[in-house]
Amino acid sequence: YPAMANGGGGIVHLNMRAHGPARGCYTYRYIEWSIAVPTLLTINNYPLAGKQPLIVFARRLLPNLFVTWAYILASWVAEVTPDPTMGWFLVTLSFVAYVVAVWDQVVIVQEADLDLHGYWFKVAVVTLKEIVFALYGIVYLLGIANIMSSLAEQVFYTYGDVMLKVVQASVLVVVRNWEDLAELQVLMEQKVEMGKEDMSRLFRRASAPIFAISQEGFVVAWNEHLARVSDISEMDAVGKSILELVQNDSKNCLKLAI
């Protein structure tokens, strides 16, 4: 952007496909798109990768990146080539390649795990990207048809680029923090579950007789040592009133203790 602003637009070719007054084709913008758009696609799709290894994700996304880069290149060459037949062929080719890239993006979304944390939020971000790219294609054709002025076209591209990058970057931060919180919650739940298992194991294998009762006085736990010394198994004890399991001369003392 500084190069375009301070260098008279940078490398400017005559748009050979445009109708009406002469209008420029700003090569710096296409160079920027050829780098930024594949990068944006990678960042945009990475949250959908889930637990996939990075190499598996990269191999799956590579065809989409190649087709995307191809339609950006074709759309630029279409404007600068003096041959009208080749130019319109490349315009058509660029839009066909764009449709293929969108179709593959839909497939990538469908392949993603529906149980991914924030799945629909991530799909919405991908959808926003495709809507903006579709608008770019419409503006590209409006510029060629001279329905939109060259200035309006370039202003749209500039604000569209900035808006899309800022929104995607902000969303990426939100998604990353969201996933971190989800992972932290899972770790905490695992720790709690491990604590429960440790406590249960300690209770069952303790060298002292231990039992647990509900507020109503029914047995809810009966450890192995108590089962040995009382000759009452855990299966027989759990669910019964504790008063049923003690001798008559101990019941009053037990009631008082409870």
Secondary structure, 3 states (H helix, E strand, C coil): CHHHHHCCCCCEEECCCCCCCCCEEEHHHHHHHHHHHHHHHHHHHHHHCCCCCHHHHHHHHHHHHHHHHHHHHHHHHHHHCCCHHHHHHHHHHHHHHHHHHHHHHHHHHHHCCCCCCCHHHHHHHHHHHHHHHHHHHHHHHHHHCCCCCHHHHHHHHHHHHHHHHHHHHHHHHHHHHHHHHHHHHHHHHHHHHHHHHHHHHHHHHCCCCCEEECCCCEEEEECHHHHHHHCCCHHHHCCCEHHHHCCHHHHHHHHHHC
